[in-house]
Amino acid sequence: MNSVSRSWRTIWGSASTVWLLVLSFFEWLFSATSISQARGFDHRKGQTVLKRDCCTWDDWKELATAVDKKSGRWKGRFDPISDKYDYSLIERCTSTLKLYRTKREAYPMLMFLRSSLLRNFGNIGDSGLYTENYSGTKILIEEYVREVNRCLEFLFLTKKLSLEEKHGFYSAAKVSFGTTCLYFNGGTAFGLYHFGVAKALWERSLLPRVLAGSASGALIAAFLGVHRDEELDGLFQTFPDELWEICKSTSDYSLAKVIKYGNMLDISMIASFVHKCVGDLTFQEAFEKTNRATNIIAPPSVTSGSPQVLNYHTAPNVLVWSATCASNSWAAIYRSTSLLAKSPDGTVEVCTPENFVWPYASMHHPTRPNSYARISELFNVNHFIITQSRPSLFPTFHDELYHHKHTGYTLKVIRLFGLEMAYRFRQMDILGLLPIKLRRFLVDDFIPSAYITLTPTFSFSDIRHAFTKPSLQDIQYWILVGERATWQAIPLLLIRCKNEFSLNDYCEQIAFSKTTKIPLDSISTPFVMALEESEDKLLKNFKVK
């Protein structure tokens, strides 16, 4: 009986993988058709160039500015009027903060910021404000965020407030503003795409402190979650070469491998490399080392139940490495994986029902708790950066930053088609007509807060990567795909996250000053992330007619 059950599970796993490959092909077909159509559409041709030809951030930024100027839309950045945000409110608040800072009025400034320091204040985080131009958004919005950061720096350095008043303000402001989580969702054959996204965010000082990952995305989250800031620069540079050393030692490349794992470069290669880097650190040890909250999304079983979010709150003694294997338990290679935990005496043991319980393991209803809601509860997360590399879900996604060549009703019809597909899949799930193994490919969980989804751009030429022996160039290519997908989101992420990261820096410095009894005067001013360009610099480069 057991052998029959195992045979059916093997057949079902292979069928799911083949289904993913079929859906991936249609996504490649859809993307390649869109790209070929976009090539003949005046200034929107720049979209293809920006996504597929630039190899560095500097190249992308230069070309983005050139495309914006040639299209004639760049001058729109200097016109503050738009129905997408409350420009009069933003203009008034910017002037008020400048006045307080000029007159050095600390207390009124503090009270003003306590009531207005929000991530989407005046709707400045609306993604529609970032699709008119590639290189940025309204100058008024950038100037407002820049002025808020100047005021935060002023309050940090002023002597008109006591250390306790500063600590109370920054702590409350940090809670009110919320936290960002970088969520690596799925991956299989395209797991290296996640690494490219993380690399681009790190280079622009936008890598959040809360990380989460599922499936092959969990491997990338674990890799980042166990390294300190000073280690990441070197690791991002050496990662492709070190991973290639492991990949080239594998000689078994066949169609059977594609059907079993979903691609030639099966996740065991990346997993071996990440295991080497992660070691036997627990979630608690990883957090104490890096101050990053790593969340691994692991299913309670292969076929049923709700995902369990493993982190230093819920599973402090569980090994990060074993959690990443459990997160990949839907794949054939890790179906028998058990969680490992470290006991107080340092010995490693298998988690059993006596010392670890999977919650919600018997719940099958679609409204069961999901990982996004759980992370939001634990870490005050109200903003997600989701890197999505599951091609089966792409047709149901809305790419917030996609510069569409279609406008008006044509765009609405295209969007309606995607929403209809998502709605029908959700209906089937609610009625119990969608197998749980198939659900992960077609239905995504509800996200309870603001988010942005970053997806790679595929073409016909990319399909060969799933059926050919991987090379160092292939590894570097997929990392670059992730970087390209991230570059166009940088202007939006700067506006949404700049104040958050500044608040984190100031809170850490004040907490350090309180515990070590060192006055703030002796502490260097925390790093304040600058926007890409100042208004003066933009005006020099462009004369508004």
Disulfide bonds with the S-S distance in Angstrom:
none
